[in-house]
Amino acid sequence: MSRAGEAWGRVRGNWWPVLQQAVAAAVSWWAAGLAFDHHLPVFAPIATLVALNTPLGGRGTNAVRVVSGVIVGVVVGHAAFRLLGHGAPAIGTAVLAALLAALLLGGERITMAQAAVSAVVSVVAGQQAGLVRVEDALFGAAVALVFSQVLFPAHPVTLLVRAQTKALRALGDVLDVTARTLRSKNERIDRFWDDLRPLYSLLDDLAESRERATAVARLTRYRRGNTEAVRREIASARHLNLLGNSCLTLIRGAMALDEGHRAAFAPDVEALTRTVGLLADEPRTEAVRGRATRAAEHIVPNAPDTTSPQATAVWQNLRLAVGDLTAFASAERNPPGARQG
């Protein structure tokens, strides 16, 4: 895909959350202006934006982290101002103490950043400015919570399916490059490893999405009637994580083989690529999953030349990857040989 296509894809995939942020910031500024007549509530829309500027499913938690960071920073900054005044030593001491306090609260980056900034504001502008920042942060976070938890709450199944689709597409692309590289000469090997990097981050994103979806399912009361679908998608995401890691192990082993053995594994990797691609566009469709399960059964009917220990290990890695693929495609059926997450 071209860079222009990737850029447009990012816009198309994120325009709705971005629009929510813009509207929420405007509402936060307008409503805070009505609520506070003694100051310009500039930090209210800032707090709203910071809270909402995170993936769906984590925005409510982010709002709490913003407020906790602001409160910690203001308290520490006020203490530093009373003891050391306005100078550089006071700012340095306040920031250090605020960051350490934020680490005690969990060490989230957003909490640490808000604590440090609030400490600086409290030291430089005094106690009243610090209290104003707390008011604005509370108000802005409240607006963010209304947008993220009431008006536009995240659906846990949607979160997981979106993350699964991205991971499957990336995995399919990596496997496709792998199959072509297995058939090629050595000059492509050195450049091949750069193509693996996006997959690592996407697998991490999938694990985070699974955690967020679990939290959303636990906290969102009106969706508890759909817990079976949520549980099934969480299990599928766990199998997909295992599939990604087993494919990475397979790729590393196959690339370490000599040229002759690499070419022998190319057809099986191509079949694995096609099966993953089949799942990528419609990972929840039962008919698609059924076709993928049947296709996976034919990927490893016979072992290629495994006379060397290295080739035998790659063959076992291939079987493991196919088992994980079947476990993901067949959802809850857990076929023999598939790992449990």
N, C-alpha and C positions, 0 to 999 in steps of 0.2 A: 504494500500500500504506500502511496506517495505521502510526503509530509503534509501536503494540502489536504489529502483525504483523511489523514490521522487527525489533523487540526479540526476539520469539520466534524469528524466522529466524536471528538471530545465535546464540541459545542452541542451537537445533537443529543449526546448522552447525558449532559449536565445542565441543559437550559432550564429545566423545571426547578431544581434546587436553587439555581442562581437567581431565578425570578423570585422565588420565595424569600431569599435573603434580601433582595432589593426592596420588596414590598414590606417585609418585616422591619427593616431599618427605617423606612419612611414612617411606618405606623409607630415605631418606638419613639422617634423624634417628636412626632405630632402629639402623641398621648403624654409623653413626659413633659412636654411644654405646657400642657394643660394641668398636669399634676403638680409641677414645681414652678412657682412664680418668682423664686428668689435667685435662680441661676439658669444659665443656658445648659440644658442637659446633654452636652456633647458626648458624654461617655455612655449614655443609654443606647443609642444606635450602635456605637462601637461594641458594647457588650453583646448586643443582639447578633451582630455580624460574626463576632468571634465564636459565639456559642453555636451558631448554625453552620459555620464553616468547617464541617466535618462530615464524613459519610453518613448516610441515612442509617438510623438505628443507634447512633451514638450522640445525637444532638442534645437530647435531654441530659445525659451524663455530662456533656461538655458544658452546658449551662451551669450546672452545679459546680463544676471545677472552676469556671470563671469567677463565680461569686466567692467561693472559698479562697481563691487566690487573692482577690481584691481585699477581702476582709483581713487576711493574714498580713498583706503588704501594708495596709493602712495602719493596723495596730502596731506593727514593728516600726514603720516609718514615724509614727507619732512618738513612740518611745525614743527613737534615735534623735528626733528633733528636740525633744525636751532635754535630753542629756548632752547633745553635742552641737545643737544649733543647725545652721543652714549649710555649713561648709562641706568640702569634699570628704573629709573623714566621716561625717554623718551619713552622706550618701553611700559611701562604700560599706560602712558598718550596717546600714539599714538593708542594703541589697543582699549582703552576705547572710544576715540573720533571716531575711524573708525567704531566700532560696533554701536555706537549711530547714526552716519551718515547713516549706512546701514539700521538701523531700520527706519529712516526717509524716506528711499527710498522704503520701503515696508516690510522690516524685513525678507526676504527670507533667509533661512539658508545658501544657497550657496553664496549669496551676502555677508553675514556677515563673512563667513569663508574666502573668497577671500580678503575682505577688511582688516581683521585682519592680515592675512599672509603678504599681501603687505605692510602694515604699519610696520611690524617687519623688513621685507627686506629693506625698505627704511631707517629705523633708523640705522640698523646694518651696511649695506653696502653703504649707502650714496645716494645722489641724482641720480648719473648716473645709479646705479643698479635699482633704482625705475623706471627710464625712460625706461631702457631695459626691465623690466618686463611688462610695459605697451605695448611696441612694440610687445613683444612675445605674450601677451594676445590677442591683437588685431588680430595678424596673426593667432594664434591658433583658436580663435573664428571664424574667417573668414573661415578657413578650415572646422570647425564643421558645419557652416551654409551651405557650399557647399554640404557636405555629407548629412545633414539632410533635406535641403530644395530643392536641385537641383538633386543630384544623387539618393538619396533614401528617397524621401519624404513619410511621413506617410499618409495612406489613412484613412479618418475619419470613414468610415464604417468598415474597418478591425479592427481599434482600438476598436470600440464598440462591434463588434461581439466576438472578443477575450475575452474582459472583461465579456460579458454576459455569454459566455460558462463557464468560470471559476466560476462565481457566481452561475450559475445554477447547476453545478456539486457539488459545496460545499453545496448548499442548499439541493440538493437531498441526499447527505451523512448525513447531520444533520437531515433531516426528517426521513431517514431510521433508524438512531439511536434512534430518538424520538419514532417511532412506536414500535421498539423492547423494549424500556424502558417502554412504557405504558403497555405492556403486562407482564413485569417482576416484581420482588419483589423490596422492598424498597432499598435493598443494592446497586442497580445500580444508584440510584438517585444522590448520592453524587458525583459520578465520571462523571455524565452526562454533567455537566455544562462546563467541560474542552473542550468538543467537539464543543461547540458553538463559542469558541474564534476566530477560523480562519474565520468564516462567517462574523463577524463584520468588520474585516479588508478588506475582499473582497467586501463588500458592499460599504465601503469607497472608495476602488479602482475603483469600478464601477462609483461612482459619479464623481471622478476625471477624469476618462476616458471620461465621458460625457462632462465635461467642456473642456478637451483638444480637443475632436473631434469637438465641437462647434467652438473653436478657429481656428482649422485647416481648417474647412469648410469655415470659414469667410475669412481667409487669403490666402488660396491656390486658385489662380485664375483659373487654368485650370481644377479644379474639380467642378466649379460652375454649370456646365451643369448637374451634378448628385445630385443637392440639394434635390430633392424629396426623394431619397434613404437615404441621410444623415438625413433629417428631420424625416423620419419614424423610423430610428434606434435610434435617440435621444429620440423620444417618447417612443419607446420600452424599452430603458434603464431606463427611468423614471418610467415606470410601473414595471420593475423588481426591482427597489429600493423599491417601495411600497410593492411588493410581499415579498421581504426579510424581511422587517420590520413587516408586518402583520403575517408572519410565526413565527417570533421571539416572537411576542405577544401571538400567539396561543400556542407556546411551553411552554412559561412561565406559562400561565394559566392552561394548561393541566397537567403540572408537579405539580401544587399546589393542584390538586384534590386528593381525597382519592383513594385507590387502585381500588375499584370497578368502579368508574366513569372513571378513567384513562383507564382501559381496554375497556370500552364502546366506547371510541374515537379512539382506535387503528386502526380499519378497515378504518375509514375515512382518518386518517393520512397516512396509507399505500397507499391508492388510490391517495392521494395528492403526495406522494413520486414517485409513478409510472408515474404520469403525468408530474412532473418536470423532471424526468429522460428521458422521451420521448423527451422533448424539448432540453435537455442539449447538445446532439451531433450535432443537426442540427437546431439551433434556428431560422435560416432565411428561412428554407424550408416551403413553403406555405402548402404543403400536411401534413407535420408534425404538423404545427401549427393548421391546421384544425382538425386533430385527437385529439390533446391535448384539443382543445376547446370542442369537443364533449365528451371527457372523463371527463372533468371538470364538465359538466352538470349533471353527475351521481354521483358525490362525496357526495352531501348533499341532496338526495331526501327526507329523513325523519330524523328528529332529534332523537338522542338517548335519554336515560333517562335524562331529564333536570329538575328534580324536585327540585334541589338545585339551589340557585342563582349563585353559582360558576360555575356549569355545564352549566347553561344558558348563562353565559358570554363567556365560552369557545366555545359554539355552535355558538354564534355570531362572535367570532374571526375566527372560521373555515369558516363561510360563507364569511367573509371579505377576508380571504386569497384566497378562491376559486374565488371570484370576481376579485381580483388583478391578479390571474393566468390567468383567462379568458381574462382580459384586455390586458395582455402581449401577450398571444397566438393569439388573434384576431387582434393584431396590432392596426389599426385605428378605429375599429368598436365600441369600447367603450360600452360593453353590459350594460344593466340596473343593477344598484347596484355596478358597478365598480367605483372606485374613480378616480378623475382627478388629474394629477400631476401638 
